[in-house]
Amino acid sequence: MPTAEPIAACGYPLCEEQSERKRGSGDISIAYPRGFLRFGRYGLTGIEIPNSVTTIGRSAFYSCIGLTSIEIPSGVTTIGSSAFQGCSGLTGQLKIPANVTSIGVSAFEDCTGLTSLSFAAGSKLEGIGSSAFYRCDSLTGALTLPADLTFIGQCAFAGSGLTSLSIAQNVSAINDRLSALVSLADITVDPNNMMYSSLNGVLFNKAGTTLICYPAGKGASYTIPAGVSAIGASAFHSCTGLTSITIPGSVTGIGDYAFYGCTGLTSITLSNSVTAIGYRAFYACNLTIYTEATNISLYKDSYNSSYCTIVWGCTLSVDKTYVVSFAKDEYLVTDGYATLCDPYRVGYTFDGWYTNAAFTSTRYITSYAPPGGVWIAGAIPGTLLGYAPDGMLYAKWV
């Protein structure tokens, strides 16, 4: 093994005490001495890393904002934590050589000029650390992950502009909140993967019973497939473009922050089979929840931890996906901070509430001004839902 000195980010040789790995450890590394921080940030515009280098150490090029390009040699096996963090001057494509097995925490965080990422053929990459490509907001397009990859850390690609992500067969742990990729529209999974699956661009567990991630850039309307029993934590987190969703009666649990920040949703329908709702599952959503549940003492804390308006005791359709009627009284509407909004049914338009199933009575509307401030045409005093008599009210769908 060569015994050449490690190379600092500022271009000067380092002594043994300053290097990430001392001579004789079996590796040659590039390390960044804290004493050269200022020179490294503003003085370095380019560097040729020797082919003999196997490790790029922790913070080796941290905040070298003048660095405009980098070619990682084929002999490198490890890219350390924060190795290129804050190198905002790096532009264009980044290619990870085949021998790299791990990319450390925040390795390329805030490399805002990178526009594409690729992995060399035969890549041996096994792990991508948390925040490895965090806030690389110019990183766009499709990304196919290497076949040997097994681990993706939390927020690894959060804040990037990736539009498509292909997950390889050996990935067994995805800790990244993929919904934080606001432009992501499609997730595909190798059919041989033993832990995950995808259906129409949405990420599920292998059995298809838990919805793990709905891509934030996918679309405005979604129907969760029948047979799904759980909506995972942060599954729809910050999907601001989502305006309607249909949840089947098979769903029994909704994870923490599942619909957090879904500001485009105005209503959601839940069957009585939902017995577990996670912390702030609907937080920062201006929506109305229509539910079969009548045991208010059992559900109130879970529902209203998200400060939503709730209409209790609804009669739902056979498939549990939309409201048929509810018995109005002063106790069965729990006010949160949201405006009372119309219920939703896929493929139909809500046409008001009626006191008989033949829809021949006075038509009552849910609200004069739903979110967005558009006043309902033809609304007259006395026809707001609050003026309807106590008793059964039927939803008309056209």
Backbone torsions as a table, in degrees:
resi	resn	phi	psi	omega
1	MET	NA	130.6	179.6
2	PRO	-58.4	154.0	-177.5
3	THR	-115.0	20.4	-179.7
4	ALA	-61.3	150.9	180.0
5	GLU	-65.9	146.3	169.7
6	PRO	-59.0	159.0	-177.8
7	ILE	-112.6	129.1	178.1
8	ALA	-79.3	160.6	178.7
9	ALA	-63.2	-26.5	-179.6
10	CYS	-82.1	-3.6	175.2
11	GLY	97.7	-2.0	-179.8
12	TYR	-101.0	147.6	173.8
13	PRO	-63.2	150.1	178.4
14	LEU	-109.1	156.5	172.0
15	CYS	-80.7	169.2	-176.2
16	GLU	-58.9	-39.8	-175.0
17	GLU	-66.0	-23.1	-177.1
18	GLN	-92.3	-16.1	-175.4
19	SER	-79.1	156.4	179.8
20	GLU	-64.3	-40.5	178.8
21	ARG	-127.1	130.9	-179.3
22	LYS	-74.0	153.7	179.1
23	ARG	-56.8	136.8	-179.7
24	GLY	99.6	-3.0	-179.5
25	SER	-79.9	-10.4	-180.0
26	GLY	101.4	-7.3	179.7
27	ASP	-127.3	154.8	166.6
28	ILE	-108.8	131.5	-174.6
29	SER	-126.5	161.2	168.4
30	ILE	-109.0	125.2	-178.1
31	ALA	-125.7	164.1	-177.2
32	TYR	-122.5	110.3	179.2
33	PRO	-76.4	132.9	-177.4
34	ARG	-59.1	-28.8	-179.0
35	GLY	-66.2	-18.3	-179.4
36	PHE	-104.6	17.0	-174.9
37	LEU	-55.9	-50.7	-175.5
38	ARG	-64.6	-44.7	179.8
39	PHE	-63.7	-39.7	-179.2
40	GLY	-63.7	-39.0	-176.1
41	ARG	-66.5	-43.1	-169.9
42	TYR	-108.0	-16.1	-175.1
43	GLY	-96.0	-24.8	-173.6
44	LEU	-89.5	123.9	176.9
45	THR	-115.6	-18.2	178.5
46	GLY	-166.8	156.7	179.7
47	ILE	-156.4	143.3	174.6
48	GLU	-106.8	111.5	-178.0
49	ILE	-81.9	128.2	-178.6
50	PRO	-61.3	148.8	179.5
51	ASN	-64.8	-20.0	-178.6
52	SER	-76.3	-12.7	-177.7
53	VAL	-70.6	133.4	178.6
54	THR	-113.3	-20.1	-178.0
55	THR	-134.9	130.5	169.5
56	ILE	-101.0	110.3	-168.2
57	GLY	-74.4	176.3	-178.0
58	ARG	-58.7	129.3	176.2
59	SER	58.9	25.0	-176.0
60	ALA	-55.6	-41.2	-179.5
61	PHE	-123.6	30.9	-175.6
62	TYR	-54.8	124.0	175.7
63	SER	57.0	31.6	171.8
64	CYS	-79.9	79.0	-170.8
65	ILE	-70.0	-15.8	178.1
66	GLY	-85.3	-10.9	-179.3
67	LEU	-72.5	121.3	-174.3
68	THR	-104.8	-19.2	178.4
69	SER	-152.9	154.4	179.1
70	ILE	-149.0	136.2	173.6
71	GLU	-118.6	115.8	-178.1
72	ILE	-85.1	122.7	-177.0
73	PRO	-63.5	156.1	-176.9
74	SER	-67.2	-19.1	-179.0
75	GLY	-81.9	-10.0	-178.2
76	VAL	-69.2	131.0	178.1
77	THR	-111.4	-21.8	-176.4
78	THR	-136.7	132.0	171.6
79	ILE	-112.5	113.4	-171.1
80	GLY	-73.6	171.5	179.7
81	SER	-59.9	135.3	177.3
82	SER	57.9	21.3	-175.7
83	ALA	-55.1	-42.0	179.9
84	PHE	-123.3	19.8	-177.1
85	GLN	-59.1	133.0	176.5
86	GLY	78.1	10.0	176.9
87	CYS	-81.1	72.4	-172.8
88	SER	-69.8	-14.4	178.6
89	GLY	-81.6	-14.3	177.7
90	LEU	-64.2	129.5	-178.1
91	THR	-130.0	164.7	174.7
92	GLY	80.0	-146.7	-173.1
93	GLN	-90.5	141.2	171.8
94	LEU	-113.0	123.4	179.3
95	LYS	-114.1	123.2	179.7
96	ILE	-90.8	121.3	-178.0
97	PRO	-62.8	161.4	-173.9
98	ALA	-65.4	-29.6	-174.6
99	ASN	-83.3	-8.6	178.3
100	VAL	-67.4	124.2	-179.8
101	THR	-103.6	-21.1	180.0
102	SER	-147.8	141.3	174.2
103	ILE	-116.5	120.1	-170.6
104	GLY	-73.9	172.7	178.2
105	VAL	-57.8	129.2	176.4
106	SER	59.2	23.8	-174.8
107	ALA	-55.2	-40.7	-179.6
108	PHE	-123.5	22.6	-179.8
109	GLU	-57.5	137.6	178.0
110	ASP	63.6	24.2	170.2
111	CYS	-84.5	76.3	-167.1
112	THR	-72.4	-11.1	-179.8
113	GLY	-92.4	-10.5	179.9
114	LEU	-67.4	132.4	-177.1
115	THR	-110.9	-19.0	178.0
116	SER	-152.5	154.8	-178.1
117	LEU	-133.7	133.1	177.4
118	SER	-142.7	161.2	180.0
119	PHE	-121.1	134.7	-177.8
120	ALA	-62.5	152.0	177.1
121	ALA	-56.3	138.4	-178.6
122	GLY	76.6	21.2	-177.5
123	SER	-53.8	136.6	178.3
124	LYS	-102.5	12.7	-176.4
125	LEU	-59.9	128.8	-178.8
126	GLU	-111.8	-27.7	-176.0
127	GLY	-147.2	140.1	174.0
128	ILE	-118.0	118.6	-174.1
129	GLY	-71.6	165.8	178.8
130	SER	-57.7	138.2	176.8
131	SER	59.7	21.2	-175.9
132	ALA	-55.8	-39.6	179.3
133	PHE	-123.6	31.3	-177.5
134	TYR	-62.9	132.9	177.2
135	ARG	62.8	25.9	169.8
136	CYS	-83.1	73.9	-165.7
137	ASP	-74.1	-11.7	175.2
138	SER	-91.2	-4.7	179.6
139	LEU	-75.7	108.6	-171.7
140	THR	-126.6	177.5	175.0
141	GLY	85.1	-160.4	-176.4
142	ALA	-94.7	146.1	177.6
143	LEU	-131.8	124.9	174.9
144	THR	-106.6	120.6	-177.5
145	LEU	-81.6	148.6	-176.6
146	PRO	-62.9	154.2	-175.4
147	ALA	-65.5	-31.2	-177.0
148	ASP	-85.3	-6.1	-177.2
149	LEU	-64.6	132.0	179.1
150	THR	-118.1	-22.5	-171.4
151	PHE	-135.3	132.9	173.7
152	ILE	-124.2	118.3	-175.5
153	GLY	-75.3	170.5	-177.7
154	GLN	-63.0	133.2	177.4
155	CYS	57.8	28.2	-177.2
156	ALA	-56.6	-38.9	-178.6
157	PHE	-120.2	11.5	-177.0
158	ALA	-59.1	137.6	178.7
159	GLY	82.9	2.0	176.5
160	SER	-86.2	173.4	-179.9
161	GLY	-104.0	20.8	-179.6
162	LEU	-57.9	138.3	-179.5
163	THR	-106.4	-20.0	-178.7
164	SER	-145.7	140.3	-178.9
165	LEU	-134.9	126.0	178.0
166	SER	-109.7	120.0	-176.3
167	ILE	-97.5	127.6	-174.5
168	ALA	-77.2	171.7	-171.1
169	GLN	-69.1	-24.5	-174.5
170	ASN	-95.9	-3.6	179.7
171	VAL	-64.5	121.4	-177.4
172	SER	-118.8	-9.4	-179.4
173	ALA	-143.6	114.4	174.8
174	ILE	-115.1	102.4	178.1
175	ASN	-95.9	-6.8	179.5
176	ASP	-69.2	137.2	173.2
177	ARG	-84.7	89.7	-171.8
178	LEU	-63.8	-22.9	179.1
179	SER	-66.7	-13.3	177.4
180	ALA	-75.4	-8.0	173.5
181	LEU	-84.9	93.1	-167.3
182	VAL	-66.3	-21.2	-180.0
183	SER	-96.6	-6.2	-176.0
184	LEU	-65.8	125.0	-177.4
185	ALA	-117.8	-12.2	-173.6
186	ASP	-152.7	131.7	174.8
187	ILE	-123.5	126.4	175.8
188	THR	-120.4	150.4	-178.3
189	VAL	-129.1	135.6	175.6
190	ASP	-56.3	129.5	-177.5
191	PRO	-60.8	-17.0	178.8
192	ASN	-88.3	-3.1	177.4
193	ASN	-65.3	133.5	-174.5
194	MET	-89.2	-9.9	-174.8
195	MET	-112.1	-29.1	-171.7
196	TYR	-130.3	160.1	174.6
197	SER	-147.6	166.2	176.2
198	SER	-136.0	150.1	177.8
199	LEU	-140.8	118.4	-179.4
200	ASN	52.8	38.7	175.1
201	GLY	84.6	4.2	-179.2
202	VAL	-108.2	140.9	-176.1
203	LEU	-90.2	129.9	177.8
204	PHE	-128.7	169.8	167.8
205	ASN	-71.3	173.2	-173.9
206	LYS	-59.5	-38.8	-178.1
207	ALA	-75.9	-12.9	-178.4
208	GLY	76.9	17.7	-177.6
209	THR	-98.9	-16.4	178.3
210	THR	-121.9	123.1	175.5
211	LEU	-83.3	117.6	-174.1
212	ILE	-94.7	-43.7	-178.4
213	CYS	-152.6	126.8	169.1
214	TYR	-101.0	115.6	-176.3
215	PRO	-58.0	133.2	-174.2
216	ALA	-63.2	-25.6	-178.6
217	GLY	-98.3	12.9	-170.8
218	LYS	-73.9	-50.4	-176.3
219	GLY	172.8	173.3	-172.3
220	ALA	-87.3	-24.2	-174.9
221	SER	-130.2	138.7	-179.1
222	TYR	-148.0	139.3	173.7
223	THR	-114.0	117.2	178.5
224	ILE	-69.0	131.8	-176.8
225	PRO	-61.3	144.4	174.2
226	ALA	-61.4	141.4	-178.7
227	GLY	103.2	-18.6	175.3
228	VAL	-71.2	128.6	-176.8
229	SER	-106.3	-16.9	-177.1
230	ALA	-141.5	140.3	171.1
231	ILE	-105.5	114.4	-171.1
232	GLY	-68.7	167.8	177.7
233	ALA	-59.1	131.6	177.8
234	SER	59.0	22.5	-175.8
235	ALA	-58.8	-37.0	179.5
236	PHE	-117.4	19.6	-174.6
237	HIS	-52.3	125.1	175.0
238	SER	60.0	27.5	173.3
239	CYS	-80.3	75.9	-173.1
240	THR	-68.1	-19.7	178.7
241	GLY	-85.2	-7.1	179.0
242	LEU	-76.6	120.2	-177.4
243	THR	-111.2	-16.9	178.6
244	SER	-154.2	146.7	179.2
245	ILE	-146.7	142.7	176.3
246	THR	-114.3	123.0	-177.3
247	ILE	-110.0	121.6	-177.5
248	PRO	-73.6	163.5	-180.0
249	GLY	-68.2	-11.1	179.5
250	SER	-74.6	-17.7	-178.1
251	VAL	-72.7	127.4	179.6
252	THR	-115.2	-18.9	-177.5
253	GLY	-140.8	143.4	177.9
254	ILE	-126.9	123.4	-172.5
255	GLY	-76.4	171.5	176.7
256	ASP	-55.3	136.3	175.0
257	TYR	56.8	22.1	-173.0
258	ALA	-55.0	-43.5	-179.3
259	PHE	-116.9	23.6	-177.6
260	TYR	-55.4	128.0	174.2
261	GLY	74.0	15.0	176.7
262	CYS	-80.3	76.5	-170.1
263	THR	-71.1	-15.4	178.8
264	GLY	-84.2	-14.7	178.7
265	LEU	-76.0	134.5	177.2
266	THR	-112.1	-22.8	177.1
267	SER	-153.9	159.2	179.3
268	ILE	-149.1	144.2	-177.6
269	THR	-116.0	127.8	-178.2
270	LEU	-124.7	134.9	177.9
271	SER	-82.9	171.5	179.7
272	ASN	-70.7	-10.1	179.6
273	SER	-73.6	-17.9	178.1
274	VAL	-74.3	110.8	-176.3
275	THR	-114.2	-6.1	-180.0
276	ALA	-138.5	124.4	177.6
277	ILE	-127.8	123.1	-175.1
278	GLY	-74.0	173.8	-177.8
279	TYR	-60.6	126.2	177.1
280	ARG	49.8	41.3	-178.6
281	ALA	-60.1	-31.6	-178.4
282	PHE	-120.7	25.3	-175.4
283	TYR	-66.5	145.4	179.6
284	ALA	62.9	31.6	175.4
285	CYS	-119.8	128.5	178.3
286	ASN	-92.3	71.0	-173.6
287	LEU	-130.9	166.1	173.7
288	THR	-110.5	133.7	177.7
289	ILE	-101.5	121.9	173.9
290	TYR	-102.4	123.0	-173.8
291	THR	-138.9	149.8	173.3
292	GLU	-70.4	-24.5	-171.9
293	ALA	-55.6	139.1	176.8
294	THR	-122.7	-13.9	179.3
295	ASN	-82.6	80.8	-172.8
296	ILE	-61.5	-38.5	-178.2
297	SER	-63.6	-28.3	-179.5
298	LEU	-78.6	-37.7	-170.9
299	TYR	-103.2	-17.3	-168.3
300	LYS	-57.6	-46.1	-176.5
301	ASP	-63.5	-42.0	-179.3
302	SER	-66.3	-46.7	-178.6
303	TYR	-64.6	-50.1	-170.7
304	ASN	-85.5	4.5	168.7
305	SER	-65.5	-14.8	178.8
306	SER	-106.2	5.1	174.0
307	TYR	54.7	47.1	176.8
308	CYS	-105.8	155.9	173.5
309	THR	-78.8	135.1	-174.9
310	ILE	-125.8	130.4	172.3
311	VAL	-105.0	112.7	-174.3
312	TRP	-89.9	162.2	169.7
313	GLY	64.9	31.3	179.4
314	CYS	-74.5	147.4	167.7
315	THR	-91.1	124.9	-177.6
316	LEU	-105.8	167.2	176.2
317	SER	-64.1	169.3	-179.3
318	VAL	-57.8	-39.2	-179.7
319	ASP	-85.8	3.2	173.8
320	LYS	67.2	25.1	-174.1
321	THR	-105.9	-12.6	179.1
322	TYR	-150.3	162.5	-175.7
323	VAL	-83.2	133.3	173.2
324	VAL	-99.1	-45.5	-179.2
325	SER	-164.8	169.9	169.3
326	PHE	-153.9	154.5	-179.1
327	ALA	-92.0	108.4	-175.9
328	LYS	-79.8	128.5	165.0
329	ASP	-154.8	174.5	-171.6
330	GLU	-68.0	-13.4	-177.2
331	TYR	-98.4	-11.6	-170.7
332	LEU	-102.1	12.1	168.7
333	VAL	-126.0	115.6	-179.1
334	THR	-100.2	119.6	-176.6
335	ASP	-82.9	127.5	167.6
336	GLY	-102.3	-144.0	177.2
337	TYR	-99.4	-0.3	-177.1
338	ALA	-90.8	159.2	172.0
339	THR	-76.0	142.6	175.5
340	LEU	-67.7	122.5	-173.4
341	CYS	-117.0	159.2	179.0
342	ASP	-63.1	148.1	171.9
343	PRO	-70.9	170.6	-176.5
344	TYR	-127.0	142.2	172.6
345	ARG	-140.5	126.0	-175.7
346	VAL	-62.4	129.4	178.0
347	GLY	84.9	0.3	-177.5
348	TYR	-130.0	165.6	174.1
349	THR	-115.9	133.5	177.8
350	PHE	-73.9	131.4	-174.6
351	ASP	-120.0	20.4	173.7
352	GLY	110.5	175.9	179.9
353	TRP	-108.2	141.7	-179.4
354	TYR	-133.2	152.9	-179.0
355	THR	-86.2	-2.4	173.5
356	ASN	-137.7	155.9	-175.6
357	ALA	-72.8	-13.0	177.2
358	ALA	-85.0	-7.6	177.2
359	PHE	60.6	40.9	179.1
360	THR	-107.1	-2.2	-178.0
361	SER	-86.2	-174.1	173.4
362	THR	-59.9	138.0	177.9
363	ARG	-88.6	125.4	177.5
364	TYR	-109.1	137.6	-180.0
365	ILE	-104.4	153.9	-176.2
366	THR	-68.7	-43.1	-176.9
367	SER	-155.2	147.1	174.3
368	TYR	-69.6	-41.3	-174.8
369	ALA	-131.0	91.6	178.2
370	PRO	-67.7	171.4	179.8
371	PRO	-51.6	134.7	-174.7
372	GLY	108.9	-18.6	172.8
373	GLY	78.7	16.1	179.6
374	VAL	-85.8	117.0	-178.6
375	TRP	-73.1	137.9	-177.0
376	ILE	-73.8	125.7	-178.3
377	ALA	-62.6	134.3	175.6
378	GLY	81.9	2.7	179.5
379	ALA	-67.9	134.2	179.7
380	ILE	-129.4	153.2	178.9
381	PRO	-53.5	140.7	178.1
382	GLY	93.2	-6.8	179.6
383	THR	-106.1	4.1	174.6
384	LEU	-69.0	148.1	-176.3
385	LEU	-51.1	-36.6	-178.6
386	GLY	-62.6	-21.7	179.3
387	TYR	-88.2	-8.0	179.6
388	ALA	-67.5	146.3	179.1
389	PRO	-67.3	152.3	174.4
390	ASP	-60.2	148.0	-178.9
391	GLY	128.5	-170.9	-174.9
392	MET	-71.3	132.5	173.7
393	LEU	-121.5	135.0	-175.5
394	TYR	-109.3	135.2	178.0
395	ALA	-84.4	128.7	177.4
396	LYS	-101.1	128.8	179.3
397	TRP	-115.9	132.2	-179.4
398	VAL	-127.0	NA	NA
